[in-house]
């Protein structure tokens, strides 16, 4: 973490500090960016910036929902679009926060790694002169010599990192020495692992976005899909993805089974969706069967195929005024409510003498409400399917070269058919029924009912990287929260009367309540190994809160340097 301490600056004329040079300004800005405070702020800002992506529909997820949002909010939607609200995670401002957070974390981690490496190589700090100023200390006397006491201290301190310092007299006998020990140095390692894991997660998510792709396609029963760009209804990819690298697989949808609850309070709720068919991994390979369910994707050549939606696709046959079959296909009608009331459009550009267009709805289980005889759908299962259409003739606008959505009918150059009463013609058809259009313009027939499935195809290289990063980061966080650094000193000094005075003290770099008990336990182990003169020793005692706070913070600051 960057050091926020500022050196004294010389005053210029009038007492004002001189302006910083470019290098000094850059250094100050870098310190601010790589401080832990800035990293935490950017992490919070990134979380807040992601909120609009969960509130406003995203083009990369559902382009039709974005289009519907524009229709519902014609004034607000263009403003949000200018701000990038419909593509939050690829917007300039979100990317800027993302990159700044990565730079801040990396700039914060690298210096700390150097400091931690130096700390691992450094010897434990020497003991303070006055143990009584530490939070906990104890003293006892023994007849054992200083070397025996220091050896016992090294054994009693166990696996702590230790260093022994001795002082001998003129004859070479050790008259004074101390054992310095330090534990908990893995706490900072856990902290570093956690921050490195954050960077790994950010890099993993970025690689998934830049190197991956996602596309949606609607496939009806009895038809197939090839994993080529022209087959997608919606497709988005990362900036580093090449569409030529799309895996060359194909699949067919032979059957789709949708089951809904028929009774109880959950009536109409989906119970199970199962799509079955065959998939060919590469051209020339033998097709293999598959069964696809919600949350159970199909894995094909590094890509994943998800079942994300379903609906009904009535097979509609249209004949023009000359009696020719100019359209016959399964037309997906998109569900708009839980009962699967669905909307759809049919465009017949080959009809003569004029082009034909149809816009309407589909009801899986049609029931009459009694209000103007307008039917509604009572259940999402296809128990009583009904197709309702409004018919138009004229120019569909397909010949001017401009692209159109297959789910929107441009009525600018179309005229609606009317009935004998002069009201707009409303066509109601069940499976197998047909109706003739006015003035011999042709016929429209509801041939049969099929179902469609909306597949999502995606590839996200490095998808396991964020998972591993989070897992390792949690382990590092646990280390940093559970391990508490402690410094312990044992000092022995031989008096002129031959008695050795042993002093024991400890200092926690993170506040703990058991420091006095730890010193007592260590002192008791030393007494057991070295013996004592029989005089009661002074047990560990904690100083008052003010002394502990002042001493602890002063020693920590000095030891951290």
VOGU-3710 file (C-alpha; in Angstrom, 3 decimals, decimal comma):
1> xxxxxxxxxx> 0,000/0,000/0,000  1,288/3,410/-0,899  2,781/5,563/1,832  0,591/8,617/2,429  3,222/10,459/4,518  4,388/13,673/2,904  7,813/15,183/3,322  8,056/18,818/4,420  8,027/21,217/1,491  9,890/24,448/1,223
11> xxxxxxxxxx> 7,809/27,561/1,265  8,009/29,941/-1,639  7,298/33,592/-1,671  4,351/34,607/0,434  4,503/31,287/2,322  2,944/29,257/-0,521  4,385/25,874/-1,473  5,972/25,776/-4,932  4,082/24,011/-7,708  4,859/20,326/-8,185
21> xxxxxxxxxx> 6,813/19,303/-11,251  5,342/16,853/-13,752  7,324/13,965/-12,281  6,271/14,868/-8,737  2,634/15,182/-9,816  2,798/11,813/-11,579  4,383/10,216/-8,520  1,696/11,693/-6,243  -1,084/10,497/-8,586  0,433/7,000/-8,723
31> xxxxxxxxxx> 0,587/6,821/-4,928  -3,052/7,844/-4,691  -4,118/5,320/-7,329  -2,217/2,424/-5,747  -3,349/3,078/-2,200  -5,619/0,526/-0,569  -8,197/3,234/0,046  -8,455/3,902/-3,691  -8,644/0,178/-4,481  -11,540/-0,288/-2,063
41> xxxxxxxxxx> -13,287/2,772/-3,491  -12,892/1,470/-7,063  -14,180/-1,964/-6,006  -17,282/-0,333/-4,522  -17,670/1,860/-7,594  -17,452/-1,205/-9,866  -20,223/-2,905/-7,877  -22,406/0,197/-8,185  -21,636/0,505/-11,913  -22,847/-3,058/-12,457
51> xxxxxxxxxx> -26,286/-2,283/-10,973  -27,757/-0,766/-14,194  -26,831/-3,980/-16,002  -29,255/-5,907/-13,789  -32,046/-3,325/-14,052  -31,960/-2,273/-17,702  -32,111/-5,017/-20,394  -28,791/-5,686/-22,118  -28,336/-6,133/-25,858  -25,878/-8,970/-25,333
61> xxxxxxxxxx> -28,477/-10,913/-23,360  -31,840/-10,094/-24,964  -31,937/-7,654/-27,877  -35,720/-7,982/-28,169  -36,161/-6,831/-24,583  -34,086/-3,748/-25,421  -36,281/-3,091/-28,442  -39,396/-3,444/-26,317  -37,889/-1,008/-23,795  -37,456/1,549/-26,594
71> xxxxxxxxxx> -41,128/1,127/-27,514  -42,299/1,578/-23,923  -39,972/4,513/-23,155  -39,403/6,412/-26,408  -38,005/9,497/-24,631  -35,864/7,861/-21,932  -34,407/4,984/-23,960  -32,277/7,123/-26,361  -30,742/8,946/-23,381  -29,894/5,648/-21,674
81> xxxxxxxxxx> -28,504/4,317/-24,931  -26,186/7,327/-25,213  -24,936/6,596/-21,682  -24,300/2,959/-22,568  -26,955/1,586/-20,230  -27,939/-1,162/-22,700  -24,365/-2,463/-22,943  -23,093/-1,664/-19,462  -20,312/-4,240/-19,257  -18,684/-3,113/-22,502
91> xxxxxxxxxx> -19,241/0,607/-22,010  -16,331/3,037/-21,817  -17,029/4,120/-18,252  -17,406/0,559/-16,911  -14,231/-0,530/-18,718  -12,373/2,489/-17,300  -13,337/1,570/-13,725  -12,405/-2,046/-14,417  -8,951/-1,179/-15,761  -8,258/1,366/-13,010
101> xxxxxxxxxx> -9,142/-1,248/-10,390  -6,747/-3,762/-11,951  -3,949/-1,180/-12,138  -4,605/-0,097/-8,554  -4,489/-3,656/-7,253  -1,348/-4,565/-9,195  0,363/-1,344/-8,133  -0,605/-2,040/-4,541  0,460/-5,697/-4,566  3,914/-5,469/-6,177
111> xxxxxxxxxx> 5,505/-3,200/-3,511  3,918/-5,241/-0,740  5,407/-8,443/-2,165  8,858/-6,857/-1,920  8,216/-5,673/1,617  6,925/-9,105/2,631  9,941/-10,851/1,078  12,256/-8,553/3,018  10,297/-9,231/6,208  10,685/-12,990/5,723
121> xxxxxxxxxx> 14,438/-12,631/5,431  14,700/-10,204/8,348  15,526/-11,322/11,887  12,886/-10,923/14,598  13,135/-7,489/16,236  15,173/-7,055/19,383  13,535/-6,850/22,785  12,632/-3,454/24,259  14,604/-2,370/27,296  11,630/-2,102/29,636
131> xxxxxxxxxx> 9,319/-5,135/29,488  6,907/-3,581/31,982  5,709/-1,156/29,315  4,495/-4,021/27,133  0,929/-5,334/27,402  2,035/-8,509/29,235  5,274/-9,538/30,954  6,532/-11,831/33,709  9,768/-12,323/35,716  11,242/-15,155/37,736
141> xxxxxxxxxx> 14,634/-16,211/39,146  16,423/-19,484/38,638  19,727/-21,107/39,500  20,140/-22,410/35,937  22,746/-20,682/33,819  21,850/-18,308/31,000  22,581/-20,800/28,204  20,255/-23,371/29,789  17,486/-20,796/30,050  17,899/-19,706/26,430
151> xxxxxxxxxx> 17,889/-23,319/25,215  14,706/-23,958/27,223  13,135/-20,831/25,717  13,914/-21,960/22,186  12,257/-25,296/22,889  9,238/-23,751/24,613  8,610/-21,337/21,738  8,109/-24,251/19,365  7,931/-23,557/15,626  8,004/-19,780/15,908
161> xxxxxxxxxx> 10,668/-17,999/13,898  13,446/-17,413/16,427  16,751/-15,630/16,835  19,125/-15,878/19,801  21,546/-13,142/20,915  24,065/-13,627/23,753  26,660/-11,550/25,572  29,690/-13,162/27,266  32,096/-11,880/29,927  35,889/-11,763/29,704
171> xxxxxxxxxx> 36,175/-15,451/30,586  33,819/-16,439/27,770  30,852/-17,363/29,965  27,457/-16,202/28,741  26,126/-13,717/31,263  23,216/-12,249/29,305  21,142/-13,169/26,299  17,716/-13,097/24,775  15,549/-15,181/22,470  13,453/-13,216/19,982
181> xxxxxxxxxx> 10,507/-14,993/18,414  7,819/-13,999/15,960  4,705/-15,849/14,810  1,889/-15,042/12,424  3,989/-13,883/9,471  1,673/-15,925/7,214  -1,052/-13,366/7,881  0,414/-10,991/5,323  0,813/-13,905/2,896  -2,915/-14,571/3,181
191> xxxxxxxxxx> -3,578/-10,888/2,582  -1,384/-10,911/-0,527  -2,994/-14,120/-1,800  -6,419/-12,544/-1,421  -5,448/-9,464/-3,415  -3,689/-11,489/-6,089  -6,819/-13,635/-6,365  -8,864/-10,500/-6,983  -6,590/-9,682/-9,901  -6,903/-13,254/-11,184
201> xxxxxxxxxx> -10,701/-12,998/-11,041  -10,661/-9,684/-12,903  -8,313/-11,064/-15,555  -10,442/-14,204/-15,898  -13,664/-12,251/-16,347  -11,967/-9,949/-18,848  -10,621/-12,897/-20,858  -14,076/-14,488/-20,947  -15,497/-11,248/-22,295  -12,737/-10,522/-24,824
211> xxxxxxxxxx> -12,128/-14,049/-26,127  -15,640/-15,495/-25,923  -18,905/-15,198/-27,803  -22,602/-15,612/-27,161  -25,459/-16,058/-29,577  -29,145/-16,959/-29,545  -31,114/-18,874/-32,136  -34,693/-20,118/-32,341  -35,021/-23,667/-33,659  -38,401/-25,262/-34,344
221> xxxxxxxxxx> -39,218/-28,949/-34,102  -38,094/-30,818/-37,176  -35,475/-28,247/-38,171  -31,799/-27,761/-37,404  -29,051/-25,273/-36,691  -25,488/-24,874/-37,970  -23,015/-22,937/-35,861  -22,333/-20,227/-38,430  -22,779/-16,490/-38,073  -25,782/-16,297/-40,439
231> xxxxxxxxxx> -27,752/-18,819/-38,373  -27,865/-16,696/-35,225  -30,805/-14,448/-34,415  -28,562/-12,502/-32,023  -24,788/-12,649/-31,747  -22,198/-10,791/-29,685  -18,511/-11,534/-29,298  -15,452/-10,161/-27,566  -13,073/-7,765/-29,247  -10,417/-10,473/-29,617
241> xxxxxxxxxx> -12,723/-13,201/-30,943  -12,580/-14,125/-34,636  -15,872/-15,429/-36,046  -13,868/-17,769/-38,280  -13,042/-19,701/-35,108  -16,659/-20,739/-34,487  -16,765/-24,528/-33,879  -18,255/-26,188/-37,000  -20,940/-28,246/-35,280  -24,604/-28,613/-36,184
251> xxxxxxxxxx> -27,658/-29,983/-34,447  -31,254/-30,931/-35,152  -34,279/-30,564/-32,882  -36,352/-33,709/-33,314  -38,733/-33,247/-30,408  -39,461/-30,922/-27,541  -41,506/-31,842/-24,501  -42,848/-29,094/-22,224  -44,654/-30,078/-19,033  -46,653/-27,673/-16,865
261> xxxxxxxxxx> -48,446/-27,998/-13,544  -52,119/-28,737/-14,117  -53,541/-28,450/-10,585  -52,986/-26,670/-7,304  -51,710/-23,179/-6,527  -48,803/-23,651/-8,971  -51,136/-24,380/-11,864  -49,495/-23,363/-15,121  -45,972/-23,241/-13,690  -43,351/-25,008/-15,803
271> xxxxxxxxxx> -42,355/-28,424/-14,506  -39,902/-29,759/-17,050  -38,519/-28,840/-20,477  -36,670/-31,488/-22,494  -35,243/-31,061/-25,992  -33,999/-34,130/-27,866  -32,272/-34,520/-31,191  -28,866/-35,207/-32,707  -25,641/-33,210/-32,828  -22,764/-33,506/-35,302
281> xxxxxxxxxx> -19,496/-32,294/-33,801  -17,722/-31,757/-37,136  -18,674/-32,167/-40,790  -18,388/-35,823/-41,711  -18,708/-37,075/-38,118  -21,413/-39,490/-37,115  -24,393/-37,705/-35,475  -24,898/-38,499/-31,815  -28,091/-38,114/-29,796  -28,488/-35,502/-27,092
291> xxxxxxxxxx> -31,036/-34,635/-24,409  -30,995/-31,022/-23,294  -32,653/-29,616/-20,176  -32,697/-26,295/-18,371  -29,409/-25,768/-16,476  -27,962/-28,919/-18,086  -26,105/-27,603/-21,134  -24,815/-29,570/-24,071  -21,006/-29,365/-24,478  -19,780/-29,348/-28,068
301> xxxxxxxxxx> -16,189/-28,628/-29,109  -15,523/-26,042/-26,397  -18,944/-24,411/-26,726  -21,969/-24,769/-24,465  -25,563/-24,962/-25,678  -28,209/-23,867/-23,172  -31,983/-24,168/-23,316  -33,113/-20,666/-22,360  -36,671/-20,436/-23,689  -39,457/-22,089/-25,603
311> xxxxxxxxxx> -42,776/-21,316/-27,244  -45,123/-22,249/-30,046  -44,601/-22,023/-33,792  -47,820/-22,489/-35,813  -47,205/-23,791/-39,324  -48,908/-21,244/-41,606  -49,607/-21,704/-45,314  -50,437/-18,677/-47,455  -51,708/-18,701/-51,034  -51,796/-15,494/-53,055
321> xxxxxxxxxx> -54,501/-14,239/-55,423  -53,159/-16,463/-58,207  -53,604/-19,590/-56,109  -49,863/-20,198/-55,644  -48,466/-21,326/-52,302  -46,152/-18,417/-51,583  -45,436/-19,145/-47,928  -45,440/-22,276/-45,779  -43,344/-22,414/-42,669  -43,391/-22,694/-38,884
331> xxxxxxxxxx> -43,552/-19,147/-37,506  -42,317/-18,620/-33,916  -44,754/-16,597/-31,807  -42,970/-15,099/-28,805  -44,627/-15,564/-25,363  -45,616/-12,351/-23,581  -47,088/-13,670/-20,306  -47,003/-16,770/-18,054  -49,977/-18,314/-19,869  -47,930/-18,137/-23,103
341> xxxxxxxxxx> -50,128/-15,658/-24,902  -47,764/-15,093/-27,826  -47,266/-12,501/-30,545  -45,916/-13,007/-34,039  -45,610/-11,618/-37,555  -45,791/-13,221/-41,015  -44,340/-11,426/-44,061  -45,190/-12,786/-47,500  -43,049/-10,851/-49,964  -43,708/-13,207/-52,925
351> xxxxxxxxxx> -47,496/-12,778/-52,899  -49,123/-11,303/-56,016  -50,650/-9,037/-57,066  -49,660/-7,385/-53,778  -47,460/-8,372/-50,880  -49,222/-9,665/-47,778  -48,471/-9,197/-44,102  -50,028/-10,690/-40,983  -49,752/-9,651/-37,381  -51,462/-11,457/-34,568
361> xxxxxxxxxx> -51,404/-13,638/-31,487  -51,456/-17,268/-30,523  -53,313/-18,766/-27,531  -52,267/-22,268/-26,386  -55,474/-22,895/-24,412  -58,059/-20,453/-25,685  -61,138/-19,707/-23,576  -63,800/-17,088/-24,074  -64,161/-14,331/-21,504  -67,612/-13,209/-22,607
371> xxxxxxxxxx> -66,371/-9,620/-23,067  -66,806/-8,834/-26,763  -66,012/-12,519/-27,327  -62,283/-11,806/-26,932  -60,523/-15,090/-26,059  -57,604/-15,417/-23,668  -55,187/-18,205/-22,813  -56,040/-20,094/-19,623  -52,996/-22,376/-19,530  -49,575/-22,539/-21,203
381> xxxxxxxxxx> -50,121/-26,087/-22,470  -51,588/-26,421/-25,976  -54,982/-27,839/-24,993  -57,098/-25,623/-27,308  -54,756/-23,747/-29,668  -56,102/-20,688/-31,426  -54,370/-18,426/-33,934  -55,605/-14,862/-34,335  -54,367/-12,659/-37,202  -54,908/-9,212/-38,699
391> xxxxxxxxxx> -54,149/-9,110/-42,424  -52,518/-6,329/-44,488  -51,645/-5,797/-48,120  -49,315/-3,389/-49,901  -45,559/-2,818/-49,699  -43,700/-4,565/-46,881  -40,657/-2,353/-47,381  -38,352/-5,321/-47,959  -37,197/-4,225/-51,404  -35,410/-1,023/-50,360
401> xxxxxxxxxx> -32,454/-2,883/-48,868  -33,008/-1,865/-45,240  -32,945/-4,604/-42,626  -36,100/-5,318/-40,647  -36,864/-7,321/-37,560  -38,803/-10,490/-38,320  -40,934/-9,762/-35,252  -42,083/-6,278/-36,329  -44,436/-5,446/-39,219  -43,819/-2,061/-40,836
411> xxxxxxxxxx> -47,311/-0,749/-41,623  -46,297/2,561/-43,195  -47,097/1,361/-46,723  -49,651/-1,299/-45,841  -53,444/-1,256/-45,857  -55,428/-3,405/-43,480  -58,086/-5,772/-44,813  -61,607/-5,016/-43,598  -64,668/-7,194/-43,284  -68,173/-6,729/-44,642
421> xxxxxxxxxx> -68,986/-4,479/-41,680  -66,092/-2,160/-42,498  -64,227/-3,150/-39,354  -60,652/-4,538/-39,468  -60,706/-8,163/-40,514  -59,994/-10,486/-37,608  -58,998/-14,028/-38,560  -59,423/-16,823/-35,976  -58,040/-20,241/-36,884  -57,649/-23,577/-35,206
431> xxxxxxxxxx> -55,306/-26,314/-36,471  -56,401/-27,472/-39,942  -58,638/-24,449/-40,588  -58,247/-21,869/-43,344  -59,922/-18,628/-44,410  -60,088/-16,663/-47,644  -58,951/-13,063/-47,778  -61,299/-10,391/-49,174  -61,269/-9,468/-52,863  -59,656/-12,749/-53,860
441> xxxxxxxxxx> -56,304/-11,728/-52,341  -55,601/-15,329/-51,338  -56,033/-17,694/-48,405  -54,309/-18,309/-45,082  -54,297/-21,696/-43,336  -53,233/-22,888/-39,897  -51,715/-26,222/-40,942  -50,430/-27,642/-37,655  -48,803/-26,644/-34,386  -45,148/-27,137/-33,550
451> xxxxxxxxxx> -42,966/-25,912/-30,722  -39,762/-23,931/-30,869  -36,772/-23,763/-28,550  -34,507/-20,803/-27,977  -30,946/-22,024/-27,682  -28,076/-19,965/-26,346  -24,660/-20,819/-27,740  -21,642/-19,532/-25,856  -17,950/-20,117/-25,397  -16,069/-18,532/-22,525
461> xxxxxxxxxx> -12,356/-19,400/-22,505  -10,917/-19,450/-19,018  -14,311/-19,831/-17,363  -12,675/-21,756/-14,505  -10,124/-19,023/-13,813  -12,527/-16,783/-11,807  -13,772/-19,836/-9,897  -10,261/-20,853/-8,887  -9,414/-17,235/-8,139  -12,385/-16,890/-5,798
471> xxxxxxxxxx> -11,605/-20,221/-4,101  -7,965/-19,371/-3,471  -8,937/-15,827/-2,464  -11,295/-17,151/0,206  -8,480/-19,294/1,600  -6,186/-16,260/1,679  -8,889/-14,203/3,383  -9,319/-16,896/6,022  -5,568/-16,855/6,670  -5,495/-13,078/7,003
481> xxxxxxxxxx> -8,444/-13,082/9,413  -7,486/-16,026/11,605  -3,704/-15,655/11,898  -2,625/-12,968/14,360  1,012/-11,850/14,482  2,743/-11,944/17,865  6,255/-11,109/19,011  7,666/-12,811/22,091  10,912/-12,205/23,961  12,702/-14,179/26,650
491> xxxxxxxxxx> 15,650/-12,399/28,277  18,022/-13,952/30,811  20,639/-12,109/32,890  23,002/-13,599/35,504  23,539/-11,538/38,636  26,731/-11,404/40,652  25,258/-13,783/43,226  24,919/-16,463/40,521  21,124/-16,208/40,223  19,696/-15,849/36,719
501> xxxxxxxxxx> 16,852/-13,368/36,262  14,472/-14,423/33,467  12,087/-11,945/31,871  9,278/-12,911/29,489  7,140/-10,505/27,453  4,872/-10,532/24,400  3,373/-7,963/22,075  0,483/-8,514/19,662  0,509/-6,591/16,399  -3,225/-7,237/16,192
511> xxxxxxxxxx> -5,168/-6,726/19,448  -5,965/-9,964/21,302  -7,232/-10,712/24,781  -5,125/-13,799/25,553  -1,655/-12,230/25,553  -1,332/-12,310/29,349  -2,387/-15,975/29,517  0,120/-16,845/26,779  2,952/-15,202/28,709  1,886/-17,051/31,885
521> xxxxxxxxxx> 1,863/-20,397/30,051  5,275/-19,752/28,506  6,714/-18,749/31,883  5,356/-21,899/33,515  6,955/-24,082/30,830  10,282/-22,324/31,368  10,033/-22,809/35,138  9,374/-26,519/34,610  12,503/-26,826/32,433  14,893/-24,585/34,386
531> xxxxxxxxxx> 13,546/-24,579/37,897  13,478/-21,487/40,103  14,878/-20,270/43,391  11,666/-20,896/45,290  10,791/-17,248/45,293  7,408/-16,506/43,756  7,733/-15,038/40,312  5,795/-12,072/38,986  3,044/-13,331/36,652  2,056/-11,569/33,494
541> xxxxxxxxxx> -0,243/-8,611/33,906  -1,764/-6,257/31,426  -1,147/-2,550/31,822  -3,930/-0,011/31,718  -5,598/0,584/28,365  -3,884/3,913/27,744  -0,393/2,472/28,308  -1,132/-0,571/26,189  -2,446/1,540/23,341  0,454/3,977/23,398
551> xxxxxxxxxx> 3,140/1,311/23,780  1,640/-1,099/21,279  1,172/1,507/18,559  4,644/3,000/19,182  6,393/-0,372/18,951  4,428/-1,399/15,864  5,304/1,838/14,117  8,996/1,463/14,997  9,112/-2,185/13,957  7,334/-1,513/10,664
561> x> 9,880/1,214/9,970
//
